[in-house]
Amino acid sequence: VSTQSTGFHSSIYDVMITYRSTDSGWADLLQSFLESNEILCWRDQRMEIGANWSSDITSAIRLAKCELCLLSEEYLKSEMCTKEISLAFDSGKLIIQWCCPTQTRRRRDR
């Protein structure tokens, strides 16, 4: 994998996808679309079992050109997800926010 210079750090990935596990279906779809258009993505599914998640995610944010956040109610409740946005912001990364569509359930009054 070649790296491209973006200021002080080199970028290996075009996009780091951050999402809540409950939204992994949306992450799958977006990653598939992006990679079919030759946009190299990183997301936590590529991490090995037993890996240091915090360290690996921090490295991925630093090695990506931008962060794509798949926002949902569950994402915003997650301390880890909000830390990822904060780190990307503090690192001066472009942050792209995509709101995950949700299904609303209507309760039928009987």
N, C-alpha and C positions, 0 to 999 in steps of 0.2 A: 504494500500500500504506500503510495507516495503521499508526502505531506505538502501542504501549501502554507506559505507564510501569511499570517494575519496579525501583524503587529509583533508583540513580544513572544507569542506562542505560536507553535505550528498546529494546524488543524488536520486531523486525520479523517474526521467525520464531517459530513455536511450538516447533519442534524442529529441531535440527541433527543429522543422521544421520551418524555416523562408523562406518566399516567398512573392511575390507581389500578390495581389488579382487576377490579370489577369492570374496568373499561378496556380490558385486553383485546376484546373483539374489535373495537374501534382502532386500537393501536395496530393490530394485525392488518386491517384494511388500509390504513394510512401508510404504514411501512411498505406494504406491497405496492401501492400506487407510487410512492416516492422512489423506491428502488427500481421499479419498472421504467422510471424516467431517469435512471442513472444517478440518483441522489443517494449517497451512502449514509445509512442510518445506524445509530447505536441505540439499543435499549436493553434493559436489564435482563431480558431473556437469554442474552448471550453470555451471561455471567456463569461461571462454573460453580458447582456446589461447594460450599465451604469458603467461597471467596469473601473478602472483606468488602461488604456492600458499600459502606460509607466511603471508603477509599476509592473503590472502583467507580462509583457514581461521580465522585468529585473529579476524578481523572477524566471521565467521559465528558463532563461538562466543559472542562478546560480544553479538551482536545476536539471539541465540536465547534463549528462555525456559529451555530445557533441552537436554541432549545425550543422544541415544539411541545407545549404543555396541553395535554388533553384534559380540559377542565370539566369537572362534574361536581356534584354535591359531595361525593365521597372524596374526591381529590382535595377539595378545599378543607375537608375535615382532617386530612392526613398531615401530621407534623413533618414526616419525611418529605412529602411532596412540596410542602411550602418551603422547607429548607432548600430543596433543589432549585426552586425559583429564585430564592434569595441569593444563593451562591452564583447562579447564572447572572443575576442582576449585578452583584458585587464584582463579578469578573468582566463586566462590560459586554456580555453576550446579547445578541439580538434574541428577544423572547417572543415567540409566536404563540398566541393563545387560540386554541380551537375548542369551542364548546361542544361537548358530547351531547347529541340529542338524547332526550330521555323520554321514556314512555310514562305517561301519567295514567294512573288507574282511577277510574271513577267507581265510586262505591254506589251500588244500587240500593236505594231505600226500598224495603219490601213491606 
